Amino acid sequence: MSESPPPVAPVPAVAGPVLERLRCAPFHRDQHVDPIGNAAGYDGYLVVDVAPPWDREVTDQEPLRSIVGGQSSAAVSADGSRWRPLARVPDPGLVARGLRRVTAHRATVADLDGLELTGPFERREWVLPAERVVALGRAVLGLEPLDGDDPIGDDEISGALVAPEVAGSDLLICTHGRRDQCCGSLGTTVHELLGQLWAGSAAPARRQRISHTGGHRFAPTSITLPDGYLWSHLDAEAADRLVRRVDPPEAFALNCRGCSLFPSPARQIADRAGLIEVGWEWADAPRGFQLAAFDRATMATTVRVTAVLAGGAVRSFDVTAVPDRQVPTPTCGVIDAPEYSTDTVWRVDRVEPV
């Protein structure tokens, strides 16, 4: 009779390393870096009422999926312009009536002695039955005609009514929690606190809860229109003062990611310099750019920015910026692998009136 094998001692579990869990927005904010040059550039924004909850990829959700043709952070219109599709939390009063709102913000273009000037955005808005949203959205992008009509030129198109003009600006606040927990929590808080601040008085801007705008690490992220600036890490009080323009632009310089009218870090840096030098009048003016100098060894870039202000005054500045350092762009949540992605932090070396 064979002997039984000796019992096998259990192997003690080896505890793995516990890696830090962090949120990218507080991490980025604590780096105290200048976010300028990090705004994505677009020729237009198409903002469409979409009932929450939103999918992580909101353009994979109707009606945006049928408007832009599938998952995409940018839609290209028939004339080649680049649009950012965004979902907006609908007005319950409109939903109760079976209606939805569609808003198109499109960049304006002008000319100054052969220099192309861009901005600000021009807003058009429609209120229409929910079943007509896809057709109108595709018509705005020039992808399909709307029953043979031009939706931009008519006041009433197949049930789509141009909404009455609203004074002031739009403040678009990302609250897309399924895409980004930081915006879902921080952005929602800013939206709610602004509602309390503005209760009982005329709001200085239309605050709107929208889907992901890009840049988790800048949460809460927001866009002001028609000027097209993207903003980072604004709390409710700062957002209120920003849209009221009660403080000079310099007070918000380190919240400014750049103007989405200009898809280039060098241009966004030069544009913000002009904004700080001139004041808020600059944000409402068409602006153009020329490359004045570039150093391949240091990547120092000098851009001449020109604006035509209200009344016809022309202001120009030569702005020199150079890459200053790199900061990490961490994954939001659990660190499960080494992370080497970085953002370039720019330094403005010179601002000279021309």
MOGICOR-V844804 format. One record per residue. N is the residue number from 1. SS is DSSP state (H for helix, E for strand, C for the rest). NEAR is the number of other C-alpha atoms within 12 Angstrom. D_CENTER is the distance of its C-alpha to the mean C-alpha in whole Angstrom. Layout:
((N,SS,NEAR,D_CENTER) (N,SS,NEAR,D_CENTER))
This chain:
((1,C,3,80) (2,C,4,77) (3,C,6,75) (4,C,7,71) (5,C,7,69) (6,C,6,68) (7,C,7,64) (8,C,7,61) (9,C,7,60) (10,C,6,56) (11,C,6,53) (12,C,6,51) (13,C,6,48) (14,C,6,46) (15,C,7,43) (16,C,6,40) (17,C,8,38) (18,C,9,35) (19,C,13,32) (20,C,16,29) (21,E,15,27) (22,E,20,23) (23,C,27,20) (24,H,31,17) (25,H,34,15) (26,H,26,19) (27,H,26,20) (28,H,33,17) (29,H,25,18) (30,H,16,21) (31,C,21,21) (32,C,17,20) (33,C,30,19) (34,C,34,17) (35,C,38,13) (36,C,40,13) (37,C,42,12) (38,C,39,10) (39,C,35,7) (40,C,32,7) (41,C,31,9) (42,C,37,9) (43,C,36,12) (44,E,40,11) (45,E,46,9) (46,E,46,12) (47,E,43,12) (48,E,46,15) (49,E,43,17) (50,C,37,18) (51,C,28,20) (52,C,23,20) (53,C,22,20) (54,C,30,18) (55,C,23,19) (56,C,22,17) (57,C,27,16) (58,H,39,15) (59,H,32,16) (60,H,23,19) (61,C,29,20) (62,C,30,21) (63,C,34,21) (64,H,39,17) (65,H,28,20) (66,H,26,22) (67,H,40,20) (68,H,38,18) (69,C,24,21) (70,C,19,20) (71,C,23,18) (72,C,24,15) (73,C,29,11) (74,C,31,12) (75,E,34,15) (76,E,26,17) (77,C,28,19) (78,C,17,22) (79,C,13,22) (80,C,15,20) (81,C,23,17) (82,E,30,14) (83,E,36,12) (84,E,40,9) (85,E,49,11) (86,E,48,10) (87,E,44,12) (88,E,37,13) (89,C,32,16) (90,C,29,19) (91,C,23,21) (92,H,17,24) (93,H,13,27) (94,H,21,25) (95,H,19,26) (96,H,12,29) (97,C,15,30) (98,C,20,29) (99,E,27,26) (100,E,39,22) (101,E,41,19) (102,E,45,17) (103,E,44,15) (104,E,37,14) (105,E,39,12) (106,E,34,14) (107,E,35,14) (108,E,27,18) (109,E,20,20) (110,E,19,23) (111,E,18,26) (112,E,19,28) (113,C,10,31) (114,C,10,29) (115,E,19,26) (116,E,21,23) (117,E,27,21) (118,E,37,17) (119,E,37,16) (120,E,37,15) (121,E,35,13) (122,E,29,16) (123,E,33,16) (124,E,33,18) (125,E,35,19) (126,E,39,21) (127,E,36,23) (128,E,31,25) (129,E,25,27) (130,H,29,25) (131,H,21,27) (132,H,30,26) (133,H,39,23) (134,H,34,23) (135,H,33,25) (136,H,47,23) (137,H,47,20) (138,H,35,21) (139,H,30,23) (140,H,42,20) (141,C,38,19) (142,C,27,23) (143,C,25,24) (144,C,22,26) (145,C,21,28) (146,E,27,28) (147,C,16,32) (148,C,14,33) (149,E,21,31) (150,C,23,28) (151,C,34,25) (152,C,29,24) (153,C,17,27) (154,C,19,29) (155,C,19,29) (156,E,20,30) (157,E,26,29) (158,C,24,31) (159,C,25,30) (160,E,36,27) (161,E,28,27) (162,E,27,24) (163,C,21,23) (164,C,14,25) (165,C,16,22) (166,C,18,21) (167,C,14,21) (168,C,20,18) (169,E,32,15) (170,E,37,12) (171,E,37,10) (172,E,40,8) (173,E,48,9) (174,E,46,8) (175,C,41,12) (176,C,41,13) (177,C,30,16) (178,C,21,17) (179,C,27,15) (180,C,35,14) (181,H,27,17) (182,H,35,15) (183,H,41,12) (184,H,30,15) (185,H,25,17) (186,H,34,16) (187,H,43,13) (188,H,33,16) (189,H,26,18) (190,H,35,16) (191,H,36,16) (192,H,22,19) (193,H,20,20) (194,H,33,19) (195,H,25,21) (196,H,17,24) (197,H,21,23) (198,H,23,23) (199,C,12,26) (200,C,9,29) (201,C,11,27) (202,C,14,25) (203,C,23,21) (204,C,26,19) (205,E,30,16) (206,E,27,16) (207,E,38,14) (208,E,36,13) (209,E,43,12) (210,E,43,10) (211,C,48,10) (212,C,42,8) (213,C,45,4) (214,C,35,6) (215,C,34,8) (216,H,41,11) (217,H,40,13) (218,H,48,10) (219,C,45,11) (220,C,47,11) (221,C,48,7) (222,E,50,6) (223,E,48,5) (224,E,42,8) (225,E,40,10) (226,C,39,12) (227,C,40,11) (228,C,45,8) (229,E,48,7) (230,E,46,5) (231,E,46,8) (232,C,46,10) (233,C,42,13) (234,C,38,13) (235,C,29,16) (236,H,30,17) (237,H,23,19) (238,H,28,17) (239,H,41,14) (240,H,31,18) (241,H,23,19) (242,H,34,16) (243,H,36,15) (244,H,24,19) (245,C,23,19) (246,C,18,22) (247,C,19,22) (248,C,21,21) (249,H,30,18) (250,H,21,20) (251,H,20,20) (252,H,34,16) (253,H,34,16) (254,H,32,16) (255,H,37,13) (256,E,39,11) (257,E,46,9) (258,E,42,9) (259,E,48,9) (260,C,47,7) (261,C,49,11) (262,C,40,12) (263,C,26,12) (264,C,25,14) (265,H,35,15) (266,H,42,18) (267,H,40,17) (268,H,42,14) (269,H,47,16) (270,H,47,19) (271,H,57,16) (272,H,47,16) (273,H,45,20) (274,H,46,20) (275,H,38,18) (276,H,26,20) (277,H,27,24) (278,H,28,23) (279,C,26,21) (280,H,29,19) (281,H,27,21) (282,H,35,19) (283,H,38,16) (284,H,33,18) (285,C,37,19) (286,E,39,19) (287,E,42,19) (288,E,37,21) (289,E,35,21) (290,E,26,25) (291,E,23,25) (292,E,21,28) (293,E,19,29) (294,E,19,28) (295,C,15,30) (296,C,11,30) (297,C,9,32) (298,C,14,30) (299,C,18,27) (300,C,24,26) (301,E,32,25) (302,E,35,25) (303,E,38,23) (304,E,35,25) (305,E,42,22) (306,E,38,23) (307,E,43,22) (308,E,31,24) (309,C,25,24) (310,C,16,26) (311,C,11,29) (312,C,12,29) (313,C,16,29) (314,E,24,28) (315,E,31,27) (316,E,29,26) (317,E,34,26) (318,E,32,26) (319,E,39,24) (320,E,35,25) (321,E,37,23) (322,E,29,24) (323,E,27,23) (324,E,18,24) (325,E,15,24) (326,E,19,22) (327,E,26,21) (328,E,24,21) (329,C,28,18) (330,C,29,20) (331,C,26,20) (332,C,28,19) (333,E,21,22) (334,E,16,26) (335,C,19,27) (336,C,15,28) (337,C,12,29) (338,C,12,28) (339,C,14,25) (340,C,13,25) (341,C,13,21) (342,E,16,20) (343,E,26,17) (344,E,24,19) (345,E,29,19) (346,E,30,20) (347,E,30,22) (348,E,30,23) (349,E,20,27) (350,E,21,27) (351,E,27,26) (352,E,20,29) (353,E,21,29) (354,C,16,31))
